Amino acid sequence: MHRPICRFAAVLASLLFTTSAPALVSLPKVFGKGMVLQRDAKLPVWGWAAPGEAVSVELAGQTIDTKATAAGEWRVDLPPIAASGPHTMTVKGQNTVKLADVLVGEVWLCSGQSNMEWPMTRIDNSAAEIAAASFPKIRLFRVSRTNKGAPQRDVPPTDKWQTCTPETVPSFSAVGFLFGRRLHRDLDVPVGLIESAWGGTRIEPWTPPEGFAAIPRLKAISEQVDLASAWNPQYKERLSAYLNELNAWRTVATTALQDETIVPPRPVFPRELTPLAKPQEPTALYNGMVHPLVPFAIRGAIWYQGESNRGDGLLYLHKMKALVQGWRTVWKQGDFPFYFVQLAPYNYGNSPRLIANIWEAQTRASTEIANAGMAVINDIGNLGNIHPTNKQDVSDRLARLALARTYGKTGIVCDSPSFAKLTTDKATATIQFSNAHGGLKSRDGKPLSWFELVDAEKGILKADAKIVGPDSVVLSAPQATRAIGVRFAWNQSAEPNLMNGPGLPAGAFRAGEMPVRNDLEERIPAAKGYTTVYTLDIPADCGYSDKPVPYTINNSKDLPGTFDRIAYCLELKPNGKPLQYVFVAMDAFTRNPAQIGVPTVAAAKIWQQDVRHLTVASNVPALPTGDQMGTGNLEFWPSNYGPSNERAVAGASTKVFDFGDSRGTLTKGYGSMQIHLPAKKITLCAFNRWGAQGTCELGIGNAPGDNPDWTFTSNAKSYELRRLTVLVRIDE
């Protein structure tokens, strides 16, 4: 038996083994002196040796023999062992490896971004906590930061198991250690904690290819991963096509050399074939920091991440599903427990309700992902610090979930109050909660905070909230006439005081009817009064063509009326630089909301025309801004296009791509979605190459170089955030 690794790595290993001295039997670094193995579970043990070499593994009186494959890989599965130790694991081949002081107990993976990585030295009461951290049966394994473009077979040589002491625990994950300490004390068994975390990272780099492939909404990311993976058919097909182009060019260049004519430019290597190796790119951290651990037996995983994805909204739900399903697929341990922390309130300084959408995504993940649970911490955060230092309560709530759900401990309440049912009666609304456990209460004895009532006529109103009975809250507002919905803690600053008997807080939610709203207006005053129709988080490689566009938000069928103005907001964050945006509003050029989004073939409409009464708002200094910007020009179509000035737009060139180009018919092709201000000879915003294969093109203002409208720049990967919002102003 052997552990699957990517094909090219197996070939490389085979070459190394056949061209060097006989290899000594070895194991990955996650197997080491002082490690903890998972109790009561099949125990995969794997490593490397000379091809065909006989290998035996002995532990706790059990010995299993195997042989290394032609690629020099071996694996055995030891039978389950009860909590015990210390043992010595002995692995024999041409040489013998002995791993002493091996314990058998509970093993958990601790992963995420900075709040999981946050060390013991930087938490509340750190000195006392560290001084008391002498636990001979808690063992710590910290994976070094490693980003790779292909799955790695091992972690760096410096990574090793350590016994938990005041000397070893200071740099370890506080959430991980404190979680493990509670399990150790309550279960009275050894505990092994594997920290694999990296501050500031998104969820995508932690996700294996299998995860993206399993979630239809993430098809674009899955295709991006496939094209960047040298062992995938998609990569090979695209590389073969490029080599054919290169060979054809070589023939042309040879002829040009002989004829003394100009040689055309050499075909550019396809950027999409470049390995995804940067820390924020999909699979890069899985490859370097998780794949080397698979399939080391674990009980489950705890996860604390999301701040870097806070603009994803409900798309984050799908990304969480991809992460969890991907990990479970590669580990092949069934639906192992996955417990995570809901983000704490924090003043991010942009739209104050942006984070509420990811809170909603996390809440749904806790119910839609099997064997998952969420710790709500909106009562123990710090509005001025994205890294709350009270990690003790965070860890305790994660441990409650594990003790109650995974280990079946009775008498432990692990669930926060959560929305169960909404009923309305004229101007009031009654919310029933599940998990009230001993009755709902106010944490500070003050009136309940952060409740809002949605009124059919007055919109969203601050509500008076009163607890009625053990599990219900009644909302009212003096201005209300007909209640249709409710909202709770729907703000980045919300630290609500509603809790259940054991003191666990209620998390953010909304229910009932919600007015379609606009999340831009608090950052961009010009957006005030507009309603969001579409929000699109743009992948680097779109390929929409005639396919449905996967909008994150699509309210095109739920608008509360007709509209007289249309607006487009393009937000781009260059890698490592501040966010840029442009907001362009104009008189409605159609009243059909299905025809104002990305102009695919399915939208069945091309817009190549003037638009009146432009309003432009932007933080890009080169752009003119104001309410009276005159007439603009749209170039919206799905087809290929050329530089000739088809509409005879004043000042436009016939030789370069700018604000006066020629379009094709209503057929799939390259794709253009551009708004121009011809009087200033400026491209206000551009989204090109969204219909063809390859990296799309995005820009605010004129592009540097020959083509001001960003055509042929293939620059999408230079931005770490790419978002298009389409809005309308509803007629009064």
ABEGO torsion letter per residue (X at the ends): XBBBBBAAAAAAAAAAAAABBBBBBBBBAABBBGBBBBBGBBBBBBEBBBBGBBBBBBBGGBBBBBBBBAAGBBBBBBBBBBBBOBBBBBBBBABBBBBBGBBBBBBBBBBEBAAAABBAAABBGAAAAAAABBBAABBBBBBBBBBBABBBABBBAABBBBBBBAAAAAABBAAAAAAAAAAAAAAGBBBBBBBBBBBGBBAAAABBAAAAAABAAAAAAAAAAAAABAABAAAAAAAAAAAAAAAAAAAAAAAAAAAGBBBBBBBBBBAAABBBABAABBGAAAAAAAAAAOABBBABBBBBBGAAAAAAEAAAAAAAAAAAAAAAAAAGAEBBBBBBBBBBBBBAGBBAAAAAAAAAAAAAAAAABBGBBBBBAAAABBAABABBABAAAAAAAAAAAAAAAAAGBBGBBABBBBBABBBBBEABBBBBBBGAGGEBBBAAGBBBBGBBBBBAAAEBBBBBBBBBEAABBBBBBAABABBABBBBGBBAABBBABBBAAGBBBBBBBBEBBBBBBAAAAABAAABGBBBABBBBBBABAGAEABBBBBABBAAAABAEBBABBBBBBBBBBBGBBBBBBBBBBBBABABAAAABBBBAAAGBBBBBBBBGBBBBBABAABBBEABAEBBBBBBBABBBBABBAAGBBGBBAABBBABBBBBBBBBBAEBBBBBBAAAGBBABBBBGAABBEBBBBBBEBBBEABAAGBGAGAAAABABBBBBBBBBBBX
